[in-house]
Amino acid sequence: MRKPLIAGNWKMNLLVVDAVKLVEGLKPLVREVSGVDIVVCPTFTTLYAVGQALKGSNIELGGQNCYVKDSGAFTGEISPQMLLDVGCTWTIIGHSERRQYFKESDAILNEKLKFALASGLKVMFCIGETLEERQSGEMDNVLRRQVTEGLKGLSEAGFDRVAVAYEPVWAIGTGVTATPEQAEEAHAFVRGLLKAQFGGNVSDKVRIQYGGSVKGDNARELMAKPNVDGALVGGASLKADGFAAIVKGAI
Ligand code: PGA
């Protein structure tokens, strides 16, 4: 049985005061929850304050991205070491917004994944097809490429600290959620890819989160599917009660 993983991706939202308020509101709502890994991924500028507020709670802290060096002349970048330094245990890598707006390729994402893991972080590695790719019948090829290239070279042990987030781009921030059946079909396909590339031990243990317009009222039926092991939540993670409802949908 894979332990559900529910993460909030706050994206480029919230100033320090509101970020701290959000987690102060969230903590009591999920305090009694066990058997679920809960993570919030705030902006870089709020990580430290949120990390302080989360001390002693059952909520982990994550970054939304990081670079492939520890330090140096890389203006505007953040290293895994810096995320660890402010209390992060996780980072997201390869979110579709990074792929789309910041032109991050499978090759750089593979490098980022390996560097973050080697630095000691756990990684939520995002994949997913656009609407155009789905409609033109390219979905399987896109997911295959993202898995093959993105996860290339990982060891079986490395997968203890990797979760894959399947996020169909057409469902992100649109209010259009994949149906539980569509999610299950894609997740089963991705698990099959993992099995073919890395073997059954890996495909059995890797958690595959669903992301794309997850809310309190659709989370439970999505996560009831056998291959859906949690959620990566954008918009709905910005409200404590909404995010707590999703966390409870995983129990
Ligand atoms: P959304 O975003 O829940 O707002 O659709 C999900 C994501 O981008 O991770």
Boltz pocket constraint, residues with backbone or C-beta under 6 A from the ligand:
constraints:
  - pocket:
      binder: B
      contacts: [[A, 9], [A, 167], [A, 171], [A, 172], [A, 173], [A, 174], [A, 175], [A, 211], [A, 212], [A, 213], [A, 214], [A, 232], [A, 233], [A, 234], [A, 235], [A, 236]]
      max_distance: 6.0
